[in-house]
Structure formats: structure tokens, C-alpha cells
Amino acid sequence: MQNPISLQNLKYFALDMDGTIYLGHQLLPGAKEFLDYLAISGRKYVFLTNNSSKNKQSYVNKLQELGLNANVNQILTSGEATALYIKARKPKARIFLLGTPDLEREFVSHGFTLTSSSPDFVVLGFDQTLHYDKLTEACHLIREGVPFIATHPDINCPTAERSGYIPDVGAMLELIYASTGKKAKIIGKPYQEIIDVLLEKLDCRREETAMVGDRLYTDIKLAENAAICGILVLSGETKQADLMFSEIHPDYVFAGVHELAVALQQK
């Protein structure tokens, strides 16, 4: 494989969290040192998550509990990315939103009006408050031609409950598609729109930006779709053997972010 850009030329990093920086409630080896090196070398980084049910502060709290010095400006959720995507196209839009109270507050903070009356967009997030009336109204509006946007495509969300998973946005999208025959515009990983938002947020260039993550089909596929550098770490879901059968190809592969930090420091 021919690497399109040297690691040393990368200045901006989009970072997955679970499986990349931490695993469950444990910081992964070398993660703090990796982030410290990015900071002292003048590189910028943002933590990227598809979970649109929580606000940025909840991720900051978790990272700080793990001993990392994070702030809200270093978090980009698919919920915020969706809000910024819509804001760039129609500021002060009227939104029929299926989402948690945290996601509702995110959209209100960007100047949107949340309403079921003549909305400009129907937006589906990870809605743990979803009820039948809200779902029915969304389907009516989508059939009537209101543009339909979803924060991310994940079918299941990992959880400590029973089987280990609960239905996520992707499962809700399938239900709505079965009822309406309409598909949503999706913003989160692996769709490039979330990187387009990130590039504008950080004011950075595509050729200087990398996505670092542990999943081929979300993190590295996102890098492919967005034409940025894809760096796979084997500290989470993906294992070395998976690469043999994958049609998704990272630009670089490291055991973890500690090894990535070492490589970044090489001349």
C-alpha cells in the first residue's frame, strides 16, 4: 500500500473514543501520552462520536474522570454535526426532532425552532424518549415531502443492559423506511458530512487531517469517503486478521495510539 501522506505532515486528528482512547471505563495504554504529544507538537484534535443522545459535556466528564484534560470544544457529536450541517443551509430552520432532551437543547442552542407545525426538516437522533405519536407524526411529515435527516446510521448501541445492545438510529431508520419508503440523509460516521463539518469547525485542510479509530466500517470507511488519512488502531474491535478479508483499507495500522505517537515523532 502506498501511503498518500506522511504522518509528520498531519496537523489535525479526528479521534474515535471507545476502543481508541479508552476501552469501557479504562484508559488505553499510552493514550494520555499520545494526546499530550499532539498538544505539545502543535497539532489539534477533536473527539468524534456517533452518539447523539448525550451532550458534549457528558463526554468531557468521562474523559476527565479518566485523567484527560478535555473541554467541550474538543468534542463533536453527530448531533452537533447535524445541527451545523442544517444551520449552514437554513439558519433558524423549523425542526421536527426525534431526540433526547440533550439533543433538543443542542438544536435550540443553534437557533432552531422545534415544532411539528410546518417544519423545514424532520431530524432523527438516538431517541430514547421515542413514543408512537412522535413516530407517527414523523412518518406523516416525511410522506408529505419534508426533508429527512438522521444523525448517524448505527443499528445498535452498546450498553450494559441484558444482551449488551439496545436499538439505535439505524434500527429506527429501517422502521421509518418500511412505513414511508423514504431514506434519510445521514450525517455521522461513515458519511463524509461529519468530516466536512469538522474541517469547517477546525478551519483545516483535508490533506492535513486524519481519522483515528478501531473500526473499519465506520472510522476507516469515513476516512475513505471523506478523502482524508485513515489510521486504524488494533486496540478495540478490529483485529489484524480482519484486514485480510476487508475491502476497506486504512492508510496506516498501529497496535494502539502509543505506537502512533512514536511514529509521529520519527523524522
Secondary structure, DSSP 8 states (H G I E B T S, - for coil): ---SS-GGG--EEEE--BTTTEETTEE-TTHHHHHHHHHHTT-EEEEEE---SS-HHHHHHHHHHTT----GGGEEEHHHHHHHHHHHHSTT-EEEEE--HHHHHHHHHTT-EE-SSS-SEEEE---TT--HHHHHHHHHHHHTT--EEES---SEEE-SSTTSEEE-HHHHHHHHHHHH----EE-STTSTHHHHHHHHHHT--GGGEEEEES-IIIIIHHHHHHTSEEEEETTSS--HHHHTT-S---SEEESSHHHHHHHHT--
